[in-house]
Amino acid sequence: MLRERAKLFRELTQTTDLLITFISFIVTYYTLGYFPAPWLAPLLPLKDYLWLFFIILPLWWLLLRIHGFYNSRRIKSMTSTAWIIIKTGIMIALVTGTFAFFFNLHHINRTFIFTFIIINVSSLIAEHFIARFILRIIRKRGYNYRELLIAGTGKRAVELTKKVLRHTWWGFRIVGFVDKDPEMVGKEILGIKIIGTLNDIPRLVKEQVIDEIIFSVPRNWLNDIEAPIYACEEMGIKTKLAADLFNPLIAKSHLDDLDGIPLLTLSTTPQKAGQLLIKQAFDIITSLFLLIILSPIFLIIALAIKISSSGPVFFKQIRCGLNGRKFFLYKFRSMVDNAEKMKARLEKYNEADSPVFKIRNDPRITLVGKFLRKTSMDELPQLFNVLRGNMSLVGSRPPLPSEVDHYKRSQRRRLSMKPGITCLWQINGRSEVNFDTWMKMDLEYIDNWSLALDCRILIKTIPAILFSRGAM
């Protein structure tokens, strides 16, 4: 995923740089047109300069690549970034000036070239400075971070930890270490506790949010980490191996890089960074649009709930999201106000063969609530969850923490992608589907995820709701 994200970021950066270069060329032309220098000959129409631009643009891009500008992991500071841009600008000026001199292009004089270089160099430096500054601020403030567990406490693990702590803008937060020796539990390394042993990893993943685990261990631990790695794979937790300790044949096809530390990435979730970015953007735009156009319906439902029964309009409940993150899921209230307190004495009537609680004729459901559930309109407030980033439009339904406690280890992998409002289960019978088939569908969705699959599910959700297939 690191490689996929880095590739996506490089492509976006290159596109932005080329766009800025184009804008700088246009700005140069109109600036000299409105504020001509006394020694500058009148400018010709813009179309007479465009051929020069189409020479400069690929040349600028090529020189930046030759200087390693887009190999971001090797750029250590903003100073080195600025220096590469300045060097490229100087080379462009020399090449363009020489070209204009030899071909006697008087309208492409040094003033035009140098003005363009100054504007473009300044704009590119400002762009990269602002982008880097914003990204670092966002991550330092705790947004867009991933919870990291480090397996190992040796010299290499300590060096890895120092790098992560030093580079806070990478977006990692270390939750702790695990060690092979039980006597190490409770001790601290660089102010971070050793919270368990290798064998405790499945329990730690279950008890707290862990997005990734990096195994930075000695060679003689390789046999000991096999079982924890299989457990992580089964539970859908991304793992990375410090591949500098392995035979290169093991790591070569899945090698990532973390500031010079080679890592072998094993992941059961989709690694399509571009498509995932589109999915996230689509979620935000669509949920915002639907909330606006459906606001009159929200008001009507709210009035109907208030008139028909006492209690709040919205029902909120703690659910488990990505890798076990807990959040409040919102629904229109479809039950009596004290429904949760009544659940205990109704457990014996549970019709689901699973940790999920389902009763076909649940006595807690109100008259309005029955209609809302039949039409799935009680789910509409979850658009707020999608807008906030807790959920997606398409994804496995978010479970209750009590349900997750009863999951088999392999079933926990369904938490490895963001939950959603609708999924394969929703369009294939919902409550008519048994628990094991439901889990199988969710894992099938994760294993075969694509934007096309999301579109098919969204399209098929409409008739599933209209005909109330499997609704309870």
Secondary structure, DSSP 4 states (H G I P E B T S, - for coil): -HHHHHHHHHHHHHHHHHHHHHHHHHHHHHHHHHS--TTSPPPPPGGGTHHHHHHHHHHHHHHHHHTTTT-GGG--SHHHHHHHHHHHHHHHHHHHHHHHHHTT-TTS-HHHHHHHHHHHHHHHHHHHHHHHHHHHHHHHTTTT-EEEEEE--SHHHHHHHHHHHH-GGG-EEEEEEEES-GGGTT-EETTEEEEEEGGGHHHHHHHS---EEEE---GGGHHHHHHHHHHHHHHT-EEEEEGGGS-HHHHGGGEEEETTEEEEEE-SS---HHHHHHHHHHHHHHHHHHHHHTHHHHHHHHHHHHHHSSS-SEEEEEEE-GGG-EEEEEEE--B-TTHHHHHHHHGGG---SSSS---TT-TTB-HHHHHHHHHTGGGTTHHHHHHHTS-EEESPPPPPHHHHTT--GGGGGGGGS--EEE-TTTTTTGGGS-HHHHHHHHHHHHHT--HHHHHHHHHHHHHHHHTTTT--
